[in-house]
Amino acid sequence: MGLKPLQIGELTIKYPVIQGGMGVGVSRSKLAGAVSANGGLGVISSAQIGYDEPDFEKDQNLANLNAIHKHIKKAKEISKGRPVGINIMVALKNYEAQIKASIKAGVDVIISGAGLPMHLPEYVKNSKCKIAPIVSSEKAAMIILRNWAKKYNRTADFIVIEGPKAGGHLGFKKEQLNSITDTEYDSEIKKIIDTIKDFEEKFNQKIPVIVAGGIFDYSDICHMLSLGASGVQIASRFVATHECDADEKYKQAYIDASDKDIEIITSPVGMPGRALKNKFVKLIKEKPIPVERCFNCLEKCNPAKVPYCITKALIDAVRGDTDNGLVFVGANVGRINKIVSVHELMQEFIGDKLC
Ligand SMILES: Cc1cc2nc3c(=O)[nH]c(=O)nc-3n(C[C@H](O)[C@H](O)[C@H](O)COP(=O)(O)O)c2cc1C
């Protein structure tokens, strides 16, 4: 089979394909476990992961911490002990507690974006857990890596570069999203890879670069490797799998979507996001939907001022109400036209020759 393994310190991932974390509830133990079992790195999303736990209504923080434990253990059971990761967004209210709970449950990798993960090294100290920031620009990569070097005398175990075609929250201004060309972003990727070389030399360690956003098939993977990346992170394509943790109607919404069904929305997280243009998205464009109750998700959110409650919108969607909920999608969702198993999808990604 093609593609070289991804080496993250002493962790070997058989194929250089990371499944991107997807919240709320889209990538939990079933999907992440299956991806890791099939030789990739499966990643759980911690965002309101306990949404269907009985105590969630009463205490979201506790329900989420317990669910983090449960899903990491379960994913590692499915993967037969192969490495499993978790995506924890910096913007979350209980960021530090979620990191510590993940480590306690034996997670191998933490990937952290939606903000700059400045304190991540502190929260994982004395553990073997590997850490990676998500960045969209050379500037963000520099800020994080310089800060980690100065404050903690360490660097990233790997780095995820998320480009403008990704799904979910995006590290770009709305106007940038339409104007950046593939060629321009390829040169940003190369610049980030160059920047990272200084830190590789300083710390005498390899920092694999993983590229995400709009990667659809084997030829896209080969293209990213040709730029100098060590692997890719793919999310949207994993939604259309039998093992994806979302409701079947959510997966069907992906199959039914075409390019014209995509909209860039404003999120209470404070970043733009790419989503399906459904009834919900049309509604929030016209007028705000008052927040009836707060689920304590974001560190910086004023329920009286936000245009809608993002937790409610994402939970409604993952439960299958794809008209009235928020369905995040990557820019290539229009090309997804069937539901397959994770095994089939991984086989497609791997190709049959080295690229
Ligand atoms: C449904 C959905 C939910 C997502 N949720 C998160 C999340 O909770 N945290 C995060 O850092 N990224 C999130 N992302 C971004 C993905 O992890 C990934 O980096 C990106 O979507 C890759 O682009 P692709 O979907 O075109 O493959 C989400 C993406 C999708 C499609």
PDBQT file of the ligand as one rigid body, heavy atoms in Angstrom, charges set to zero:
ROOT
HETATM    1  C1  LIG A 401     -19.143  18.901  11.187  1.00  0.00    +0.000 C 
HETATM    2  C2  LIG A 401     -17.804  19.496  11.524  1.00  0.00    +0.000 A 
HETATM    3  C3  LIG A 401     -17.517  19.792  12.848  1.00  0.00    +0.000 A 
HETATM    4  C4  LIG A 401     -16.254  20.280  13.194  1.00  0.00    +0.000 A 
HETATM    5  N1  LIG A 401     -15.968  20.507  14.512  1.00  0.00    +0.000 NA
HETATM    6  C5  LIG A 401     -14.726  20.915  14.881  1.00  0.00    +0.000 A 
HETATM    7  C6  LIG A 401     -14.391  21.052  16.266  1.00  0.00    +0.000 A 
HETATM    8  O1  LIG A 401     -15.182  20.780  17.156  1.00  0.00    +0.000 OA
HETATM    9  N2  LIG A 401     -13.146  21.509  16.566  1.00  0.00    +0.000 N 
HETATM   10  C7  LIG A 401     -12.219  21.799  15.581  1.00  0.00    +0.000 A 
HETATM   11  O2  LIG A 401     -11.097  22.217  15.899  1.00  0.00    +0.000 OA
HETATM   12  N3  LIG A 401     -12.510  21.636  14.274  1.00  0.00    +0.000 NA
HETATM   13  C8  LIG A 401     -13.724  21.191  13.906  1.00  0.00    +0.000 A 
HETATM   14  N4  LIG A 401     -14.014  20.986  12.568  1.00  0.00    +0.000 N 
HETATM   15  C9  LIG A 401     -12.917  21.131  11.573  1.00  0.00    +0.000 C 
HETATM   16  C10 LIG A 401     -12.323  19.752  11.218  1.00  0.00    +0.000 C 
HETATM   17  O3  LIG A 401     -11.722  19.141  12.317  1.00  0.00    +0.000 OA
HETATM   18  C11 LIG A 401     -11.311  19.774  10.049  1.00  0.00    +0.000 C 
HETATM   19  O4  LIG A 401     -10.085  20.339  10.387  1.00  0.00    +0.000 OA
HETATM   20  C12 LIG A 401     -11.800  20.426   8.769  1.00  0.00    +0.000 C 
HETATM   21  O5  LIG A 401     -13.173  20.315   8.604  1.00  0.00    +0.000 OA
HETATM   22  C13 LIG A 401     -11.075  19.788   7.595  1.00  0.00    +0.000 C 
HETATM   23  O6  LIG A 401     -11.658  20.100   6.375  1.00  0.00    +0.000 OA
HETATM   24  P1  LIG A 401     -12.594  19.065   5.565  1.00  0.00    +0.000 P 
HETATM   25  O7  LIG A 401     -13.847  18.952   6.360  1.00  0.00    +0.000 OA
HETATM   26  O8  LIG A 401     -12.775  19.738   4.261  1.00  0.00    +0.000 OA
HETATM   27  O9  LIG A 401     -11.862  17.756   5.461  1.00  0.00    +0.000 OA
HETATM   28  C14 LIG A 401     -15.278  20.525  12.193  1.00  0.00    +0.000 A 
HETATM   29  C15 LIG A 401     -15.598  20.234  10.861  1.00  0.00    +0.000 A 
HETATM   30  C16 LIG A 401     -16.832  19.721  10.516  1.00  0.00    +0.000 A 
HETATM   31  C17 LIG A 401     -17.130  19.414   9.084  1.00  0.00    +0.000 C 
ENDROOT
TORSDOF 0
